[in-house]
């Protein structure tokens, strides 16, 4: 299959509008995966379950995909994103497990990570970067090289700095500040 260039590359404002229109951004009181509480919850799954919205997110991600050899995303939130990006770019992908299988091969991921291969991580939302760090550890333990992570929304709560400490650059399609500003 030959990847094709998307006819339109969505910008930050379009990604923000798409998430707001999809109901993927909710305001109230929420406990995040990091354990922190927040007045905003971002659920990108509300957007990627619609094929048209997923296509827009894939186009935005594809425009930022680089020269990496393959893609990787953690179950559940990143899987449709990494699959859609693989279809848009023609790059193979890996699905990372939150916990290694307890049976069979006991693998921490599905797919192949050849030693020395450059891997682009894909995330739906980052807060403190904890799950992204876990993804980096899995890929690096398999011999892959990770230098960048693309994320739909960075909640701007330390993930960028934490990833920089392990040599990974976080590149968001949009930020929590932009979601807040668009709502006002």
N, C-alpha and C positions, 0 to 999 in steps of 0.2 A: 504494500500500500504506500503510495506516495503522499506525504503530508502536503497540505496546501495552505497558503497564507490566508488568514481570516480576512474577509472583506472589510471588516471594521475592527479597530483595536479600541476597546473600551478604556476610558480614562478613569481616574480616581472618582470623580463626581458621578460618573455613570454606575460604577460599582456600588457606591454609597446609596444612590437612588434605588438601584435594583434590590439591595438588601432591605432598605426601608419599605419598599413596596411589597416585598415578599413576606413581610412580618417577621423577618429574621432578627430584628432589633426590638427588644422589649424593655420598657422602663418600669421599675418597681424596686423590690428588694430581693436579691438573689445570692445564693452561695455558689461560688465558682469551683471548678475542679481543683484549683490551687488551695481551696479552703477559705479564701478571702470572700468578703461580702461586697456586693456592688449594687448600684442603682440601675445598672444597664446589663442586660444579658444579650449576647450575640449568638444566635443559633443558625449558622450558615446552612445547616441541613434543610431549613425551611426554604432556602433558595435553590440548593442543588437537587431537590426532589422534582423540580420542574425542568423538563428538558431544554426549554428555551433559555431559562436563566442559567442553567448549567453550561450551555453553549457560550453564553456571554462571559461567564467566569473562566471557562477554558480558553477563550480568545485572549482575555486579559492576562492569564498566566502564560499562555504560549508566546505572547509578545515579549515576555520577560525571561523565557527559557533561554539558557545559554548553550555553551558547548559541552555540557556534561554528557556522559555516556548513557546514563539511565536516570530514572525518576524513582522516588520512594515516598510513601505516605503511610502514616499510622492508621490502623483501624480505629474507629469507624468513620470519624469525621472527614478524613482526608482521602478515603478510598475513591469515591466518585470523582473527586477533583483530579487525583493522579491518573485515573483511567481516562478521563476526558482529555487531560493534557497529553497523555500517551497517544491517543487517537489523533490529536491535533498536530503533534510533532513527529510521530513515527518512532519515538524513543521507547525502549522497553521499560517496564516498571517493576517495582517490588512492593508488596504489601507487608508492612511491619506489624508484628503482633504486640499487643500490650503486655502479654505474658507468653512465654514459650509454651508450645503444646506439651501436655503431660503424657502424651502417648506417641506412638509411631516414631518419627524422626526427631521429635522434640525441638523443631526449628523455631527460631524467633522471627522468621519471615518466610514469605512465599515468593518465589522468583529466584533470580540469580544475581549475585553480586561478585563478579570476577575480581580477584585481587588487583588493586590498583585502579579499578574503574572509578570514574568521577560521578558522583551521585548528587542530584538536585533533590532536596527535601521539599515536600509540599505539605502545608498545614492549612487547616480552616481558620483557627483562631489561636493566637498566642497571648499569654498573660505574663507569667513569670518565666516561661521557657522550659519548665520542667519536663513536659512530654516531648518537646523538641530535643532536649538534651538526651533523653532516653532513646529517641530515634537515631541521633548521631552516634551514640554508643553502640547500638545494634549494627549500624552500617559499618562503622570503623572496626568493630570486632570481627566482621566478615572480610575485612581487607579493603573496603571501599574508602574513598576519599570524599569528604563532605566539606565544602567551603561556603555554600549558600543555602538558604532556606527561603522559599516563597511562601507567603501566608496571605490569606484573603484579608483578615483584620488583625492588626496588632493592637492590643488593649493598652499598650504603652505603660506596662507595669513591671518593667525590668527585663523582659525577654531579650531585647536587642543587646543590652549590656552583658547579660549572662551568656548569650551565644558568642558574642565577641571574645569573651574570655577563653572559649574553646576553639577560636579561630573560624567561626562561622558568621557570615553576614546575613542578617535578617532583612528581607525585602518585602514589605507589605503592599498589597494592592490599595489599601486604605487603612486609616487608623480610627481608634475610638474617638479621638478629638474631632475628626471629620464627620463621624456619625452624629455626635452631639451637635455640632454646628449646623448640619443639614436639617436637624429636627427643629431647631429654633426658628 
